[in-house]
Amino acid sequence: MWFLRVSIGLILCVGAAHSAWEESTVVPVRLDPAARAQSDAEEWRSLSAEEKEKVAETRLYRLDVFGTQLILQLEPDQTFLAPGFVFHIVGTPEPTQEPKSGAEPGCFFSGTVNGEENSAAALNLCHGLRGGFYFQGEEYFIQPLNSTEQEEQEEEEVVHMIRRRGRPALAEEGSSKCGVNEDEARVPKNLEKEATRTHANAEQTAHHRTRRFVSTPRYLEIMLVADQSMAEFHGAGLKPYLLTIMAVASRLYRHHSIHNSISLAVVKLLVVYEEERGPQVSSNAAVTLRNFCQWQRQHNPASDRHPEHYDTAVLFTRTDLCGAHSCDTLGMADVGTVCDPDKSCSIVEDDGLQAAFTVAHELGHVFNMPHDDAQLCSGVNGPHWGSHMMASTLSNLDQQQPWSPCSALMVTTFLDNGHGQCLLDKPVKPQPLPQPLPGTVYDADHQCRLTFGDDSQHCPDLSTTCAALWCTVTTSNGLLVCQTKNFPWADGTPCGHDSYCLAGQCLTKSQAAKHQTPVNGGWGMWGPWGDCSRTCGGGVQYSFRTCDNPLPKNGGKYCEGKRIQYRSCNTESCPDNNGLSFREEQCLAHNDMSAQVSLGSGEGVEWVPKYAGVSPKDRCKLVCRAKGTGYFFVLKSKVADGTPCSPDSTSVCVQGQCVKAGCDRVIGSSRRFDKCGVCGGDGSTCKKVSGSLDRAR
């Protein structure tokens, strides 16, 4: 079990608390975008048919409020919902929480205010206007004044409540910049191991089989669960918020550094509105994970072919989760459980859009990835492992390589060993994840509110633009404390004129466009054949190729097909070697003092191969028996490549799997021993002798 911890950096800013909310009422006036566009006849004629169609889909609303005129220019954003997506409610929501308005496709729109590029708006236009927008440093929220009575009224007659709030009023120091405390202590994110348990794969509904060393598309079908605290905090905006988080996590899993084609697919979203009907959630993260794993099982159809079947479940909660030693835990999951219906689950503490990184990290554990500083990774990652997704101390994610070499190796080996068979079926009706960058929907102030609460706003003009999101929190004495969790601004957040954040950098739109065009990967050339695993008797050697011609970029597809090829080598017979088989040699190599501890004996132990009673799936493990006893142990998870699978078989072990080989010790060969015991013979070198034998008296 692994859990994610986080600490925050602090900056003290001299100033007062947030300005109060202003409230007013307004009747939105819908304008005709085509008429406005056609007012300039020459410009209208220059538009293409596609551009004219886009104009027709645009919604324009005029709001005369707070002594000014605001024009909302909105375009359809239908990626939040899709036909066939399953949305379940557990319990009865409050009227302000129920997402009934806008449950239909085509309700969600996003855009700008008064044409200003640094503004942002995201609204639900079904049965009035619901949502928020950001304009000239001020945030606005709008909704029908009385939605239950006015849903049947004409759109033009609906009275709306609108609220506005400005930035905090800072003390007059000549500028509004916050002063950075040079002595501040920034404790980096810490991922602390509580217990490690690697689980065998259930495989109970596997309908496919894959060849080893082949890059095959995998689809992780996910059920998202939001508890009552999430429903209360996010209200009707919960669904698009969670899907936005999953869109960010999905993009991370499409990065080439993971060395696999893995797609996240949300097949079900379940919101719990009555606490007693959901999983028991408490501050104890370990207990909450156990409770959730047990509870979610009832919602998963047994058949992998069922459209609502999922491979893993993720619980989102606003509850402050605690680990064994502190309460800065953000998530928890067991390792290597992806196809185990009882244990494939994670819990995530919602702290804003950066929860996407928590989700990606916890799903990494489900995919059998340890932390990057684990002993398993010590010989793989080298000295630079602290800036990847599975780092135990994560301060700044390496956007160019979010997954470490160890993470890529562990998930590849895990899948190659057959522990991901449930991921081979393509989802029937997955929920399309939002395509717009999250920062275009949730501006910096909104990101701060999601992270630190409703009274938080973005701390302006810090030198960490895009690299780290700093937000205000009001102290008890009225000062503003700027805090960060060391996560970058969400991609797409405006950061200057005609610029927005991407991968922690502020880029112009032309620069960012180069980073957004998907590039599908292509295989490079096969490398040279490596060393043979045996000097005689039939070994194995490998050749590798990588998906780097070109590297997949910006969400482009990872290469599919064989990434490793192998062949037989040194097939000539070995010398007698005192009559020992290759497997016997491997068992004898463990004749050391370690066995005395295991068996409680003070004498040396001689190990010999155990064949009888060994399951066929374990034939390529080094199972050895202490000679003269009934004790046996798995001394190695894999025998050396080229070891015969059993004494009576010509097949050999390759990376822990039994593969077909001929009597000539060549993998893939169809040569067999004839009745005379000759490899590839025609049976002509021996003859049948019949008669009777008189036993000597």
C-alpha positions as CSV (number, residue, x, y, z in Angstrom):
1,M,0.0,0.0,0.0
2,W,1.3,3.4,-0.9
3,F,0.1,6.8,0.0
4,L,0.8,10.3,-1.3
5,R,1.7,13.2,1.0
6,V,2.0,16.9,0.4
7,S,3.3,19.9,2.2
8,I,2.8,23.5,1.2
9,G,5.1,26.5,0.8
10,L,4.2,29.8,2.3
11,I,4.5,33.5,1.4
12,L,3.3,36.2,3.6
13,C,1.6,39.1,1.9
14,V,0.6,42.3,3.7
15,G,-3.0,43.1,3.0
16,A,-6.6,42.8,3.9
17,A,-9.1,40.0,3.4
18,H,-10.9,39.4,0.1
19,S,-13.4,41.9,-1.1
20,A,-17.0,41.0,-0.4
21,W,-19.3,39.5,-3.0
22,E,-21.6,41.9,-4.9
23,E,-25.0,40.6,-5.9
24,S,-27.5,41.7,-8.4
25,T,-30.2,40.4,-10.8
26,V,-30.1,40.4,-14.5
27,V,-32.2,39.1,-17.5
28,P,-29.7,37.8,-20.1
29,V,-30.5,39.0,-23.6
30,R,-29.6,36.5,-26.3
31,L,-28.1,38.1,-29.4
32,D,-27.9,36.7,-33.0
33,P,-24.3,35.9,-33.8
34,A,-25.0,35.6,-37.5
35,A,-26.6,39.0,-37.7
36,R,-23.6,40.6,-35.9
37,A,-21.2,38.8,-38.2
38,Q,-23.1,39.7,-41.4
39,S,-23.1,43.4,-40.4
40,D,-19.7,43.4,-42.1
41,A,-20.7,42.0,-45.5
42,E,-17.1,41.8,-46.9
43,E,-15.8,39.9,-43.9
44,W,-18.9,37.6,-43.9
45,R,-18.3,36.7,-47.6
46,S,-14.6,35.8,-46.8
47,L,-15.6,33.2,-44.3
48,S,-15.5,29.5,-45.3
49,A,-18.6,27.3,-45.0
50,E,-17.1,25.7,-41.9
51,E,-16.5,29.1,-40.3
52,K,-20.0,30.2,-41.0
53,E,-21.3,27.0,-39.5
54,K,-19.3,27.7,-36.4
55,V,-20.8,31.2,-36.2
56,A,-24.2,29.6,-36.3
57,E,-23.4,27.4,-33.4
58,T,-22.1,30.3,-31.3
59,R,-24.2,31.7,-28.5
60,L,-24.1,35.4,-27.6
61,Y,-25.6,36.8,-24.4
62,R,-25.6,40.4,-23.3
63,L,-25.6,41.1,-19.5
64,D,-26.3,44.7,-18.4
65,V,-25.2,44.5,-14.8
66,F,-23.0,46.3,-12.3
67,G,-23.1,49.5,-14.4
68,T,-21.5,47.9,-17.4
69,Q,-22.3,45.7,-20.4
70,L,-20.9,42.2,-20.7
71,I,-21.0,40.1,-23.9
72,L,-20.6,36.4,-23.4
73,Q,-19.4,34.7,-26.6
74,L,-19.8,31.0,-26.2
75,E,-19.1,27.9,-28.3
76,P,-20.4,24.4,-27.8
77,D,-18.3,22.2,-25.6
78,Q,-20.1,18.8,-25.9
79,T,-17.2,16.6,-24.8
80,F,-18.3,16.6,-21.2
81,L,-21.2,14.2,-22.0
82,A,-21.7,11.4,-24.5
83,P,-24.5,9.0,-25.5
84,G,-24.2,5.8,-23.6
85,F,-22.3,7.3,-20.6
86,V,-23.6,5.8,-17.4
87,F,-24.3,8.2,-14.6
88,H,-25.6,6.8,-11.3
89,I,-26.9,8.6,-8.2
90,V,-26.8,7.0,-4.8
91,G,-29.3,8.7,-2.5
92,T,-31.4,11.8,-3.0
93,P,-29.4,15.0,-3.8
94,E,-30.3,18.5,-2.5
95,P,-31.9,20.7,-5.2
96,T,-28.7,22.8,-5.4
97,Q,-26.6,19.7,-6.0
98,E,-28.7,17.7,-8.4
99,P,-27.2,17.7,-11.9
100,K,-30.5,17.4,-13.7
101,S,-30.1,20.6,-15.6
102,G,-27.7,20.0,-18.4
103,A,-27.8,16.2,-18.3
104,E,-28.6,16.3,-22.0
105,P,-25.8,16.5,-24.6
106,G,-25.3,20.0,-26.0
107,C,-25.8,22.0,-22.7
108,F,-22.2,22.9,-22.0
109,F,-20.6,26.0,-23.6
110,S,-17.3,27.8,-23.0
111,G,-15.8,31.0,-24.4
112,T,-14.8,34.6,-23.6
113,V,-16.2,37.8,-22.3
114,N,-16.2,41.0,-24.4
115,G,-13.8,39.3,-26.7
116,E,-10.9,39.6,-24.2
117,E,-8.5,36.7,-24.7
118,N,-7.5,36.6,-21.0
119,S,-11.1,36.1,-20.0
120,A,-12.8,32.7,-19.6
121,A,-16.3,31.5,-19.3
122,A,-17.8,28.0,-18.8
123,L,-21.6,27.8,-18.6
124,N,-24.5,25.3,-18.8
125,L,-27.1,26.9,-21.1
126,C,-30.0,24.4,-20.6
127,H,-32.9,26.0,-18.6
128,G,-31.1,29.3,-18.2
129,L,-27.5,30.2,-17.6
130,R,-25.5,28.4,-14.9
131,G,-21.8,28.7,-14.4
132,G,-19.1,31.2,-14.0
133,F,-16.8,33.5,-15.9
134,Y,-13.6,35.5,-15.3
135,F,-13.2,39.0,-16.6
136,Q,-10.6,41.8,-15.9
137,G,-9.5,40.3,-12.6
138,E,-13.0,39.7,-11.3
139,E,-15.0,36.5,-11.0
140,Y,-18.7,36.1,-11.7
141,F,-21.2,33.4,-11.0
142,I,-24.6,33.3,-12.5
143,Q,-27.7,31.1,-12.2
144,P,-31.5,31.4,-12.5
145,L,-32.9,33.2,-9.5
146,N,-35.6,30.5,-9.0
147,S,-34.8,27.6,-11.3
148,T,-37.7,25.4,-10.1
149,E,-40.3,27.9,-11.2
150,Q,-38.6,29.4,-14.2
151,E,-37.5,26.3,-16.1
152,E,-40.7,26.5,-18.2
153,Q,-40.4,30.2,-18.9
154,E,-39.1,31.6,-22.2
155,E,-35.3,32.1,-22.1
156,E,-35.6,35.9,-22.5
157,E,-37.8,36.2,-19.4
158,V,-35.7,34.3,-16.9
159,V,-34.3,36.5,-14.1
160,H,-30.9,35.4,-13.0
161,M,-28.9,36.0,-9.8
162,I,-25.3,37.2,-10.6
163,R,-22.5,37.5,-8.1
164,R,-19.2,39.4,-8.5
165,R,-16.0,39.4,-6.5
166,G,-12.8,41.3,-7.0
167,R,-9.2,40.7,-6.0
168,P,-8.0,41.2,-2.4
169,A,-7.2,44.8,-1.5
170,L,-3.5,44.8,-0.7
171,A,-1.8,47.5,1.4
172,E,-0.4,50.4,-0.5
173,E,3.3,49.6,-0.8
174,G,3.8,51.1,-4.2
175,S,2.8,47.9,-6.0
176,S,0.5,45.0,-5.5
177,K,3.2,42.3,-5.5
178,C,3.6,39.9,-2.7
179,G,6.9,39.9,-0.9
180,V,8.6,36.5,-1.1
181,N,10.0,35.4,2.2
182,E,13.5,34.1,1.3
183,D,13.6,32.1,4.5
184,E,10.5,30.1,3.7
185,A,10.7,26.4,4.2
186,R,9.3,24.5,1.2
187,V,8.9,20.8,2.2
188,P,8.6,18.9,-1.1
189,K,5.9,16.4,-1.8
190,N,6.6,13.2,-0.1
191,L,5.3,9.8,-1.1
192,E,5.6,7.5,1.9
193,K,5.4,3.8,1.8
194,E,3.2,2.2,4.4
195,A,3.2,-1.4,3.1
196,T,4.0,-3.0,-0.2
197,R,1.8,-5.8,-1.4
198,T,2.0,-7.1,-4.9
199,H,-1.1,-9.1,-5.9
200,A,-1.5,-11.8,-8.4
201,N,-3.9,-11.0,-11.2
202,A,-7.4,-12.4,-11.0
203,E,-7.7,-13.0,-14.7
204,Q,-11.1,-14.4,-14.2
205,T,-12.7,-12.7,-17.1
206,A,-9.9,-12.7,-19.6
207,H,-11.1,-13.3,-23.1
208,H,-7.8,-12.5,-25.0
209,R,-4.2,-13.6,-24.9
210,T,-1.3,-11.6,-26.1
211,R,2.1,-12.5,-27.3
212,R,5.0,-11.5,-25.2
213,F,7.3,-8.6,-26.1
214,V,4.5,-7.1,-28.2
215,S,3.2,-3.5,-27.7
216,T,-0.5,-4.0,-27.6
217,P,-3.1,-1.3,-26.9
218,R,-4.5,-1.5,-23.4
219,Y,-7.7,0.2,-22.1
220,L,-8.1,0.8,-18.4
221,E,-11.9,1.0,-17.8
222,I,-12.5,3.2,-14.8
223,M,-15.4,3.8,-12.5
224,L,-15.3,7.2,-10.7
225,V,-17.0,7.6,-7.4
226,A,-17.6,10.9,-5.7
227,D,-18.7,10.9,-2.1
228,Q,-21.1,13.3,-0.4
229,S,-18.3,15.8,0.5
230,M,-17.6,16.1,-3.3
231,A,-21.2,16.6,-4.1
232,E,-21.6,19.3,-1.5
233,F,-18.5,21.2,-2.6
234,H,-18.8,21.1,-6.4
235,G,-22.6,21.0,-6.7
236,A,-23.9,20.6,-10.3
237,G,-20.4,21.2,-11.6
238,L,-19.1,18.0,-10.2
239,K,-19.3,15.9,-13.4
240,P,-17.4,18.2,-15.8
241,Y,-14.8,18.8,-13.0
242,L,-14.0,15.1,-12.5
243,L,-13.9,14.5,-16.3
244,T,-11.5,17.4,-16.6
245,I,-9.2,15.8,-14.0
246,M,-9.3,12.5,-15.8
247,A,-8.5,14.2,-19.1
248,V,-5.3,15.5,-17.6
249,A,-4.4,12.1,-16.2
250,S,-5.2,10.4,-19.5
251,R,-2.8,12.7,-21.3
252,L,0.0,11.7,-18.9
253,Y,-0.7,8.0,-19.7
254,R,-0.4,8.7,-23.4
255,H,3.1,10.1,-23.0
256,H,5.8,8.0,-24.8
257,S,8.0,7.7,-21.7
258,I,5.6,5.0,-20.3
259,H,6.7,2.8,-23.3
260,N,3.2,1.4,-23.7
261,S,-0.1,2.2,-25.4
262,I,-2.4,2.8,-22.4
263,S,-5.7,4.6,-22.7
264,L,-7.8,5.6,-19.7
265,A,-11.6,5.2,-20.3
266,V,-14.2,6.4,-17.8
267,V,-17.2,4.0,-18.2
268,K,-19.1,5.0,-15.1
269,L,-19.5,7.9,-12.8
270,L,-21.3,7.4,-9.5
271,V,-22.2,10.2,-7.1
272,V,-23.1,9.4,-3.5
273,Y,-25.5,12.0,-2.0
274,E,-26.4,10.1,1.1
275,E,-23.3,9.2,3.2
276,E,-24.8,6.1,4.8
277,R,-25.4,4.5,1.4
278,G,-21.8,5.0,0.2
279,P,-18.5,3.6,1.3
280,Q,-17.4,4.5,4.9
281,V,-15.0,7.4,4.5
282,S,-12.9,8.6,7.4
283,S,-9.6,10.4,7.9
284,N,-7.9,7.0,8.2
285,A,-6.7,6.5,4.6
286,A,-5.9,2.8,4.9
287,V,-9.3,1.9,6.4
288,T,-11.1,4.1,3.8
289,L,-9.3,2.3,1.0
290,R,-10.3,-1.1,2.5
291,N,-13.9,0.0,2.9
292,F,-14.1,1.4,-0.6
293,C,-12.6,-1.7,-2.2
294,Q,-15.2,-3.8,-0.5
295,W,-18.1,-1.4,-1.3
296,Q,-17.3,-0.9,-5.0
297,R,-17.4,-4.6,-5.8
298,Q,-21.2,-4.6,-5.8
299,H,-21.3,-2.1,-8.7
300,N,-19.0,-4.1,-11.1
301,P,-20.7,-6.5,-13.4
302,A,-18.8,-9.8,-13.4
303,S,-18.5,-10.1,-17.2
304,D,-15.7,-8.2,-18.8
305,R,-17.9,-7.9,-21.9
306,H,-20.6,-5.9,-20.0
307,P,-20.5,-2.3,-21.1
308,E,-20.5,-1.1,-17.4
309,H,-17.7,-3.5,-16.3
310,Y,-14.6,-1.6,-15.1
311,D,-11.1,-2.6,-14.4
312,T,-10.4,-0.2,-11.5
313,A,-12.4,2.2,-9.3
314,V,-11.3,5.6,-8.0
315,L,-12.9,7.3,-5.0
316,F,-12.7,11.1,-4.8
317,T,-13.3,12.8,-1.5
318,R,-12.8,16.2,0.2
319,T,-12.1,14.4,3.5
320,D,-8.6,15.2,4.9
321,L,-6.9,11.8,4.6
322,C,-4.3,10.7,7.1
323,G,-1.5,8.2,6.9
324,A,0.3,6.4,9.7
325,H,2.2,9.5,10.8
326,S,0.6,12.6,9.4
327,C,-2.5,14.0,7.7
328,D,-0.9,15.3,4.5
329,T,-1.9,12.2,2.6
330,L,-3.5,12.8,-0.8
331,G,-4.0,9.3,-2.1
332,M,-3.6,5.6,-1.5
333,A,-3.6,2.4,-3.5
334,D,-2.3,-1.2,-3.5
335,V,0.4,-2.3,-5.9
336,G,-0.2,-4.6,-8.9
337,T,-3.9,-5.0,-8.5
338,V,-5.2,-3.8,-11.9
339,C,-7.3,-6.9,-12.8
340,D,-8.2,-8.0,-9.3
341,P,-11.8,-7.1,-8.9
342,D,-11.5,-7.0,-5.1
343,K,-8.4,-4.9,-4.8
344,S,-8.2,-2.8,-7.9
345,C,-9.1,0.5,-6.4
346,S,-7.7,3.9,-5.3
347,I,-8.7,6.8,-3.1
348,V,-7.9,10.4,-3.9
349,E,-8.2,13.5,-1.8
350,D,-9.6,16.3,-4.0
351,D,-7.4,19.4,-3.7
352,G,-8.1,21.0,-7.1
353,L,-7.1,20.2,-10.6
354,Q,-3.7,18.9,-9.4
355,A,-5.6,15.9,-8.2
356,A,-5.0,14.7,-11.8
357,F,-1.4,14.0,-10.8
358,T,-2.6,12.1,-7.7
359,V,-4.9,10.0,-9.8
360,A,-2.1,9.3,-12.3
361,H,0.3,8.4,-9.4
362,E,-2.2,6.0,-7.7
363,L,-3.1,4.3,-11.0
364,G,0.7,3.8,-11.4
365,H,0.7,1.8,-8.3
366,V,-2.3,-0.2,-9.5
367,F,-0.1,-0.9,-12.6
368,N,2.6,-2.3,-10.4
369,M,4.9,0.7,-10.3
370,P,6.8,1.2,-7.1
371,H,8.3,4.5,-6.0
372,D,11.3,5.6,-8.0
373,D,13.6,5.4,-5.0
374,A,12.5,1.8,-4.2
375,Q,15.2,-0.8,-4.2
376,L,13.7,-2.4,-7.3
377,C,14.5,0.8,-9.2
378,S,18.0,1.4,-7.9
379,G,19.7,-0.1,-10.8
380,V,17.4,1.3,-13.5
381,N,16.8,5.0,-12.9
382,G,20.3,6.1,-12.1
383,P,20.9,9.3,-9.9
384,H,18.1,11.4,-11.5
385,W,14.8,10.0,-10.3
386,G,13.2,12.8,-8.2
387,S,11.2,14.5,-10.9
388,H,9.0,11.7,-12.3
389,M,5.5,10.7,-11.6
390,M,6.3,7.9,-9.2
391,A,9.1,9.8,-7.3
392,S,8.9,9.5,-3.5
393,T,9.9,13.2,-3.3
394,L,8.3,15.1,-6.1
395,S,8.9,18.8,-6.4
396,N,8.7,19.5,-10.1
397,L,7.4,17.0,-12.6
398,D,9.7,16.5,-15.6
399,Q,7.2,17.4,-18.4
400,Q,9.5,16.0,-21.0
401,Q,9.7,12.6,-19.3
402,P,7.0,12.2,-16.7
403,W,7.5,8.5,-16.3
404,S,10.9,7.2,-15.1
405,P,12.7,4.3,-16.8
406,C,11.9,2.1,-13.8
407,S,8.1,2.9,-14.1
408,A,8.2,2.0,-17.8
409,L,10.1,-1.2,-17.1
410,M,7.8,-2.3,-14.3
411,V,4.6,-1.8,-16.1
412,T,6.0,-3.4,-19.3
413,T,7.2,-6.5,-17.4
414,F,3.9,-6.6,-15.5
415,L,1.9,-6.6,-18.7
416,D,4.3,-9.0,-20.5
417,N,3.9,-11.5,-17.6
418,G,0.1,-11.7,-18.3
419,H,-1.1,-9.5,-15.5
420,G,-3.2,-7.2,-17.7
421,Q,-5.5,-9.4,-19.7
422,C,-8.6,-7.5,-18.6
423,L,-7.2,-4.4,-20.3
424,L,-7.4,-5.9,-23.8
425,D,-11.1,-5.3,-24.5
426,K,-11.9,-2.0,-26.0
427,P,-14.6,-0.1,-24.1
428,V,-18.0,-0.3,-25.7
429,K,-19.2,3.2,-24.8
430,P,-16.5,5.2,-22.9
431,Q,-17.1,8.7,-21.7
432,P,-15.3,11.1,-24.0
433,L,-13.0,13.2,-21.9
434,P,-12.9,17.0,-22.3
435,Q,-10.7,18.1,-25.2
436,P,-10.2,21.8,-24.3
437,L,-7.2,22.4,-22.0
438,P,-8.4,22.6,-18.4
439,G,-7.0,26.2,-17.9
440,T,-9.5,27.5,-20.5
441,V,-12.4,26.4,-18.3
442,Y,-10.8,26.9,-14.9
443,D,-8.7,30.1,-14.7
444,A,-6.0,30.6,-12.1
445,D,-8.5,32.0,-9.5
446,H,-10.8,29.1,-10.0
447,Q,-7.9,26.7,-9.6
448,C,-7.0,28.3,-6.3
449,R,-10.6,28.0,-5.1
450,L,-10.6,24.3,-5.9
451,T,-7.4,23.9,-4.1
452,F,-7.7,26.1,-1.0
453,G,-11.4,26.9,-0.7
454,D,-13.9,29.5,-1.9
455,D,-12.0,32.4,-0.4
456,S,-8.8,31.7,-2.2
457,Q,-7.5,33.6,-5.2
458,H,-4.4,33.6,-7.3
459,C,-1.4,35.6,-6.0
460,P,-0.5,37.8,-8.9
461,D,2.8,38.8,-10.4
462,L,5.0,36.1,-8.8
463,S,8.1,35.0,-10.7
464,T,6.8,31.4,-10.8
465,T,4.3,32.1,-13.6
466,C,3.0,28.8,-14.9
467,A,5.6,26.8,-13.0
468,A,3.9,26.9,-9.6
469,L,0.4,28.0,-8.6
470,W,0.4,30.3,-5.6
471,C,-2.9,31.1,-3.9
472,T,-4.1,33.4,-1.1
473,V,-5.5,32.2,2.2
474,T,-6.8,34.6,4.8
475,T,-5.3,34.3,8.3
476,S,-7.2,34.9,11.5
477,N,-5.7,38.4,11.8
478,G,-6.7,39.5,8.3
479,L,-3.4,38.9,6.5
480,L,-3.2,37.1,3.2
481,V,-0.9,34.1,3.2
482,C,0.1,32.9,-0.3
483,Q,0.5,29.1,-0.4
484,T,1.6,26.6,-3.1
485,K,1.5,22.9,-3.4
486,N,4.3,23.0,-6.0
487,F,2.0,22.1,-8.9
488,P,2.1,24.1,-12.2
489,W,-0.8,26.1,-13.5
490,A,-3.3,24.0,-15.4
491,D,-2.5,23.8,-19.1
492,G,-4.4,26.5,-21.0
493,T,-4.4,29.1,-18.2
494,P,-3.9,32.6,-19.6
495,C,-0.5,34.0,-18.6
496,G,-0.1,37.1,-20.7
497,H,-1.1,38.7,-23.9
498,D,-2.0,36.0,-26.5
499,S,-0.2,33.5,-24.3
500,Y,-1.2,30.6,-22.0
501,C,0.5,27.9,-19.9
502,L,1.6,24.6,-21.3
503,A,3.8,22.1,-19.4
504,G,4.7,24.7,-16.8
505,Q,5.8,27.3,-19.3
506,C,4.2,30.5,-20.6
507,L,4.0,30.2,-24.4
508,T,2.4,32.3,-27.1
509,K,-0.4,30.7,-29.0
510,S,1.9,30.1,-32.0
511,Q,4.5,28.5,-29.8
512,A,1.9,26.3,-28.0
513,A,0.4,25.2,-31.3
514,K,3.6,23.3,-32.0
515,H,3.2,21.4,-28.7
516,Q,-0.4,20.5,-29.3
517,T,-0.4,18.8,-32.7
518,P,-0.4,15.0,-32.0
519,V,2.5,13.0,-33.5
520,N,2.0,9.2,-33.8
521,G,5.1,7.2,-32.9
522,G,7.0,4.9,-35.3
523,W,9.4,2.0,-34.7
524,G,13.1,2.5,-35.1
525,M,15.6,0.0,-36.5
526,W,16.2,-3.3,-34.8
527,G,19.3,-3.3,-32.6
528,P,22.1,-5.9,-32.8
529,W,21.6,-9.3,-31.2
530,G,22.8,-9.4,-27.6
531,D,24.8,-12.0,-25.7
532,C,23.6,-15.6,-25.6
533,S,22.1,-16.8,-22.2
534,R,24.0,-20.1,-22.4
535,T,27.4,-21.2,-23.8
536,C,25.9,-24.5,-25.0
537,G,22.8,-26.6,-24.8
538,G,20.5,-23.9,-26.4
539,G,20.4,-20.4,-25.1
540,V,18.4,-17.3,-26.0
541,Q,19.5,-13.9,-27.3
542,Y,17.5,-10.7,-27.8
543,S,17.3,-7.7,-30.2
544,F,15.3,-4.6,-29.3
545,R,13.7,-1.7,-31.1
546,T,12.2,1.5,-29.7
547,C,9.3,3.7,-30.6
548,D,11.4,6.7,-31.6
549,N,11.1,7.2,-35.3
550,P,9.5,9.5,-34.5
551,L,8.8,9.6,-30.8
552,P,5.0,10.0,-30.1
553,K,4.3,13.5,-29.0
554,N,1.4,15.5,-27.7
555,G,-0.9,12.6,-27.1
556,G,0.0,10.8,-30.4
557,K,-0.3,7.0,-30.5
558,Y,2.4,4.8,-29.1
559,C,3.8,2.2,-31.5
560,E,2.0,-1.2,-31.8
561,G,3.7,-4.5,-32.6
562,K,6.7,-6.5,-31.5
563,R,9.3,-4.5,-29.5
564,I,11.6,-7.4,-28.7
565,Q,12.6,-10.3,-30.8
566,Y,14.5,-13.4,-29.6
567,R,16.1,-16.4,-31.2
568,S,18.0,-19.5,-30.1
569,C,21.8,-19.6,-30.0
570,N,24.6,-21.9,-29.0
571,T,22.4,-25.0,-29.6
572,E,25.3,-27.5,-29.6
573,S,25.2,-30.1,-26.9
574,C,27.0,-29.4,-23.6
575,P,29.8,-31.6,-22.1
576,D,28.6,-34.2,-19.6
577,N,29.2,-31.9,-16.6
578,N,28.9,-34.9,-14.2
579,G,25.5,-35.7,-15.5
580,L,23.9,-32.5,-14.2
581,S,21.1,-30.8,-16.1
582,F,21.0,-27.0,-16.5
583,R,18.2,-26.7,-14.0
584,E,20.1,-28.8,-11.5
585,E,23.1,-26.4,-11.9
586,Q,20.8,-23.5,-11.0
587,C,19.5,-25.2,-7.9
588,L,23.0,-26.2,-6.7
589,A,24.1,-22.6,-7.0
590,H,21.9,-21.8,-4.0
591,N,23.6,-24.3,-1.7
592,D,24.6,-21.6,0.9
593,M,23.8,-20.6,4.5
594,S,20.5,-18.9,3.6
595,A,18.8,-22.3,3.4
596,Q,19.9,-23.2,7.0
597,V,17.9,-20.2,8.3
598,S,14.8,-21.1,6.2
599,L,14.8,-24.7,7.4
600,G,16.0,-24.2,10.9
601,S,19.0,-26.5,10.3
602,G,22.6,-26.0,11.3
603,E,23.7,-28.2,8.4
604,G,24.3,-27.3,4.8
605,V,21.4,-27.9,2.4
606,E,21.7,-29.4,-1.0
607,W,19.1,-28.2,-3.5
608,V,17.7,-30.3,-6.3
609,P,15.0,-29.5,-8.8
610,K,11.3,-30.2,-8.0
611,Y,9.2,-31.3,-10.9
612,A,6.3,-33.3,-9.4
613,G,3.4,-31.3,-8.2
614,V,4.6,-28.1,-9.8
615,S,1.8,-26.2,-11.7
616,P,2.2,-25.9,-15.4
617,K,2.2,-22.1,-15.1
618,D,5.1,-22.3,-12.6
619,R,7.3,-24.6,-14.8
620,C,9.7,-21.7,-15.5
621,K,10.2,-20.7,-11.9
622,L,13.2,-22.1,-10.1
623,V,11.4,-24.4,-7.7
624,C,14.0,-26.4,-5.7
625,R,13.6,-29.1,-3.0
626,A,16.0,-29.6,-0.1
627,K,17.5,-33.0,-0.8
628,G,16.3,-35.6,1.7
629,T,13.3,-33.6,2.9
630,G,9.9,-32.5,1.7
631,Y,10.7,-28.8,1.9
632,F,10.7,-26.9,-1.3
633,F,11.0,-23.2,-2.2
634,V,10.8,-20.9,-5.2
635,L,14.4,-19.7,-5.2
636,K,14.0,-17.5,-8.3
637,S,10.9,-16.2,-10.0
638,K,12.5,-17.2,-13.4
639,V,14.9,-19.8,-14.5
640,A,17.7,-18.8,-16.9
641,D,16.6,-18.4,-20.5
642,G,17.0,-21.6,-22.4
643,T,16.2,-23.9,-19.5
644,P,13.9,-26.8,-20.6
645,C,10.4,-26.4,-19.2
646,S,10.4,-30.0,-17.9
647,P,12.6,-33.1,-18.2
648,D,10.2,-34.7,-20.8
649,S,9.7,-31.5,-22.9
650,T,11.8,-29.9,-25.7
651,S,10.1,-26.5,-25.0
652,V,12.3,-23.9,-23.2
653,C,11.8,-21.0,-20.8
654,V,12.1,-17.5,-22.1
655,Q,11.7,-14.7,-19.6
656,G,9.7,-16.9,-17.3
657,Q,7.4,-18.3,-19.9
658,C,7.4,-21.7,-21.6
659,V,7.8,-21.4,-25.4
660,K,7.7,-24.0,-28.1
661,A,11.1,-25.4,-29.3
662,G,12.1,-28.4,-31.3
663,C,14.4,-31.3,-30.3
664,D,17.2,-29.4,-32.1
665,R,16.9,-26.8,-29.3
666,V,15.7,-24.1,-31.7
667,I,12.8,-21.9,-30.7
668,G,9.9,-22.3,-33.1
669,S,11.3,-25.5,-34.6
670,S,8.9,-28.3,-35.4
671,R,11.6,-31.0,-35.3
672,R,10.7,-33.9,-33.0
673,F,12.4,-37.1,-31.8
674,D,11.4,-40.2,-33.8
675,K,10.6,-43.6,-32.3
676,C,14.3,-44.3,-32.3
677,G,15.1,-41.2,-30.2
678,V,16.8,-39.4,-33.2
679,C,16.0,-35.7,-33.5
680,G,14.3,-35.2,-36.9
681,G,14.8,-38.8,-37.8
682,D,12.5,-41.0,-39.9
683,G,12.4,-44.0,-37.6
684,S,14.7,-46.1,-39.9
685,T,17.7,-46.3,-37.6
686,C,16.1,-48.8,-35.2
687,K,14.0,-51.9,-35.5
688,K,11.5,-53.7,-33.5
689,V,12.7,-57.0,-31.9
690,S,10.1,-59.4,-30.6
691,G,10.4,-62.6,-28.6
692,S,10.4,-64.0,-25.1
693,L,12.8,-63.5,-22.3
694,D,13.8,-66.2,-20.0
695,R,14.5,-64.8,-16.6
696,A,17.7,-66.1,-15.1
697,R,17.2,-68.5,-12.3
